[in-house]
Amino acid sequence: MQSNETILAVNHLKINFNTYAGKVKAIRDVSFDLKKGETLAIVGESGSGKTVTTRSIMGMLANNAVVDGGNIQFHDKDVLKMSERELENLRGAQIAQIFQDPMTSLDPTMRIGRQIAEPLMIHKGVKKEKAMAQALEMMKLVGITDAENRINDYPHQFSGGMRQRIVIAIALINYPEILIADEPTTALDVTIQAQILNLMRELQDKISTSIIFITHDLGVVAGMADRVAVMYAGKIVEYGTVDEIFYNPKHPYTWGLLSSMPTLDTNSAELASIPGTPPDLLDPPKGDAFAPRNPYALKIDTEQEPPFFKVSDTHYAATWLLHPDAPKVTPPDQIIKRQEKFAEMQKAALAKAQHHQIEEEEEQQ
Amino acid sequence: MAKYLLKRIFYLLLTLFIVITVTFFLMKLLPGTPLQNQQKLSPAQQHLILKQYGLTKPVWQQYLIYVGGVFQGNFGTSFQFSDQPVSYLISSRIGPSLLLGIQAMILGVIPGILVGALGAIKKNTWVDTTTTIVSILGISIPSFVLAVLLQYFVGLKLHLLPIADWGGFAYTVLPTIALAASPFADTARFTRTEMVDVLNSDYIELATAKGLSKWGVIYHHALRNSLIPVVTIIGPLAVNIMTGSMVIENIFSIPGIGEQFVKSILTNDYPTIMAVTIVYSVMLMVVLLITDIVYGIIDPRIRISGKSN
């Protein structure tokens, strides 16, 4: 399903919030692109700017938000420059969103069939009866059992997992090109999480949509994403394919995130954590924002912001450790194990490719 | 639903019975007798009259006789107006009171909801500030002060509307405004608070993400959800209007039951006090019953007949 066609490009986005305390620099120069049919995960702690980023793509920033620069290109148009009217036509039709808490994201006084049908009626002008028939189809597609009898039920008659399926049905009814999933499983218990993630993967294949998947849970990312962007303090600090981020991370913040995730081979009694708290974005620190919490911080980190260093064609990380002149540091044990595994994976891939090449050569002969 | 209604009506009757009992004994504790303004009568004459009305019997006997009468639809005869049956007295006076009450309710609640919703939608703008000031004024100015101000400016100075008395729509305007001010302010404030909450909720965000316009979101999703709690204050607002009417009817000389009630308390007209109390209680309980039913209609989560899963 994946292709190289870029359908969304966020370029040097900067967003500030005017508050009583001052200007909060929530997004500080974020750039990424989204390819057709792929799943891009944006990972980071609360307050790192993940949600603000997605809200700006939907044109749903709070009133006190000020775009300080950059653009969001979607089909040759800058979302940030769209009129309210254009944004309304975009939302729910070409870009749809799933929210974090299914218990509160459905209108408690509207029948769910109507709620699912609503985007069809708004955007495609479908008549109510026809829209309801399509809503019923969508309910079946997202796995709501006994859909015929439940189409006229109210949200409180459904469990959390079922409600999230309904929210997904609402988002997908217009077959959007981009689906933004903002922590869609955070409020659900683990077994339901797995079901919802499976459902999202299935539906992505069926309706070929691109997904921006926002989460703070790396465990969820591994099974979902094609590419991962790690955000910290309003910036992307590292991005790459899911294998590159998981098995060959370069940024100390990514190391910290991965080390604080329990794995099957974690054998130490205590789970690692990243010391300290994210910086105050009212007055972001000079240099690398992660430096105060970074045990591998160099002197230059407190003075100058690191640029992106290229690791591979798809993998970039913003850390001075990648500078040719930087001292060699030893990452945490867990990361070393991961990197060993990555080396094996690459060797295997290389061997397979060579084997393939040999076969092809043989065939040619 | 029918079962629920029957149950509610049973409770309504039970409450009414308790109200009758409590009011009866409280009324007997009032100082004085119905004849306190008739000093010219000799004690023997007074005793004779009291005996004629059955007021010399022990209080518990009077109570039983009264309750027995009420169950047969007999509310006794007024002491104040020579031998008029109380039921006639009330039925001839309830019209103006009901008319004023209903007008005040409509004038209070509907603009209150609109103004409150507008304040919430235009939060932190001059619209919001203006509506908040108006509703704070409405809450803090007592209805009788507003009544006198209206009489002075609109009636006496501008000669736009009659100052007092009863006869046609023009006479109802000032008392209705005076009565409606406080319910209007309450509704506006309450609606604003609810609407602000609802507009910040996740399902409004989802509705926006669906591509609905701002007013579409408000009309289809926000309004109904913020009106649910507003329905609950209609009961207390009705009480507000009923008690307000006693004062307002006196100020505007309106021949309603509020005015009657005040007169009958001043003259210890026991049967009239009792009857007006019963009428007020029934009206209030019916309003509460209606609001509960309406509540069930607009909020599916508390619908009674629902098949629950």
HADDOCK unambig.tbl for C-alpha pairs under 7 A between the chains (distance, minus, plus):
assign (segid A and resid 88 and name CA) (segid B and resid 211 and name CA) 4.44 0.50 0.50
assign (segid A and resid 88 and name CA) (segid B and resid 212 and name CA) 6.33 0.50 0.50
assign (segid A and resid 88 and name CA) (segid B and resid 213 and name CA) 6.33 0.50 0.50
assign (segid A and resid 89 and name CA) (segid B and resid 211 and name CA) 6.12 0.50 0.50
assign (segid A and resid 90 and name CA) (segid B and resid 211 and name CA) 6.93 0.50 0.50
assign (segid A and resid 91 and name CA) (segid B and resid 209 and name CA) 5.37 0.50 0.50
assign (segid A and resid 91 and name CA) (segid B and resid 210 and name CA) 5.66 0.50 0.50
assign (segid A and resid 91 and name CA) (segid B and resid 211 and name CA) 4.55 0.50 0.50
assign (segid A and resid 92 and name CA) (segid B and resid 209 and name CA) 5.71 0.50 0.50
assign (segid A and resid 92 and name CA) (segid B and resid 210 and name CA) 4.03 0.50 0.50
assign (segid A and resid 92 and name CA) (segid B and resid 211 and name CA) 5.15 0.50 0.50
assign (segid A and resid 96 and name CA) (segid B and resid 209 and name CA) 6.59 0.50 0.50
assign (segid A and resid 97 and name CA) (segid B and resid 209 and name CA) 6.53 0.50 0.50
assign (segid A and resid 104 and name CA) (segid B and resid 202 and name CA) 5.72 0.50 0.50
assign (segid A and resid 104 and name CA) (segid B and resid 203 and name CA) 6.24 0.50 0.50
assign (segid A and resid 105 and name CA) (segid B and resid 202 and name CA) 4.67 0.50 0.50
assign (segid A and resid 105 and name CA) (segid B and resid 203 and name CA) 4.07 0.50 0.50
assign (segid A and resid 105 and name CA) (segid B and resid 206 and name CA) 6.27 0.50 0.50
assign (segid A and resid 106 and name CA) (segid B and resid 203 and name CA) 4.95 0.50 0.50
assign (segid A and resid 107 and name CA) (segid B and resid 203 and name CA) 5.35 0.50 0.50
assign (segid A and resid 107 and name CA) (segid B and resid 221 and name CA) 6.73 0.50 0.50
assign (segid A and resid 109 and name CA) (segid B and resid 225 and name CA) 6.82 0.50 0.50
assign (segid A and resid 109 and name CA) (segid B and resid 299 and name CA) 6.04 0.50 0.50
assign (segid A and resid 109 and name CA) (segid B and resid 300 and name CA) 6.03 0.50 0.50
assign (segid A and resid 119 and name CA) (segid B and resid 210 and name CA) 5.57 0.50 0.50
assign (segid A and resid 119 and name CA) (segid B and resid 211 and name CA) 6.96 0.50 0.50
assign (segid A and resid 122 and name CA) (segid B and resid 212 and name CA) 6.92 0.50 0.50
assign (segid A and resid 156 and name CA) (segid B and resid 301 and name CA) 6.76 0.50 0.50
assign (segid A and resid 157 and name CA) (segid B and resid 309 and name CA) 6.11 0.50 0.50
